[in-house]
Amino acid sequence: MSVFEDFVAEIRKTQTMQALLESLEEEPAKLLGAICKEYEATNKAVPDHHLHLAGYFGEAMLRALLSANLVTKDPGDRFSLYGYKPTETGLKYYKGMLNEKRI
């Protein structure tokens, strides 16, 4: 094992890194849930200003959802730059996670 790999292994053992890694898994699911819930209620793209994104981490979650083709990005209306709609796959995951009570 290299020194770097040893360092990473030690860092991953910390409670802070454990919480961060858990958040990396859970937060995109919460964001997808928020987008799907509002989309189902309005049948319209969710304006960007309705999303609760904090800094780089929030933007990274949104980019991950877009890259995974779970949401699409559309031009916004007069109050937003963009709007986000769940794809069929995104809705499938959303409904499955709702059934599992994960979001």
C-alpha positions, 0 to 999 in steps of 0.5 A, spaced: 500 500 500 502 506 498 503 512 503 497 516 499 492 509 499 494 509 507 492 516 508 486 515 504 484 509 508 485 513 515 481 519 513 475 514 511 475 511 518 474 518 521 466 520 523 467 526 519 468 522 512 463 517 514 458 522 514 460 525 508 460 519 504 453 517 507 451 524 505 454 523 498 449 517 497 443 520 500 443 527 498 442 526 490 436 521 492 433 527 496 434 532 491 431 527 486 425 526 490 424 534 491 424 535 483 419 529 482 414 531 488 413 538 485 413 536 478 407 531 480 404 536 483 404 541 478 406 537 471 411 543 470 418 543 470 421 545 477 424 552 477 431 552 479 430 557 485 425 552 488 431 547 489 435 547 495 442 547 493 448 549 497 454 551 494 459 546 490 456 540 493 449 542 491 451 543 484 454 537 484 448 533 486 444 536 480 449 535 475 450 527 477 442 527 476 443 530 469 449 526 468 445 519 470 439 522 465 434 522 472 432 529 470 432 534 464 434 541 464 430 546 460 430 553 459 427 557 465 421 561 465 421 569 467 423 567 474 428 562 473 434 560 469 432 553 468 427 548 470 428 541 471 423 535 470 424 528 472 425 522 466 421 516 466 427 513 469 428 518 475 420 517 476 421 510 477 427 511 482 423 516 486 417 511 486 421 505 488 425 509 494 418 512 496 415 505 497 422 503 501 421 509 505 428 512 503 426 519 501 
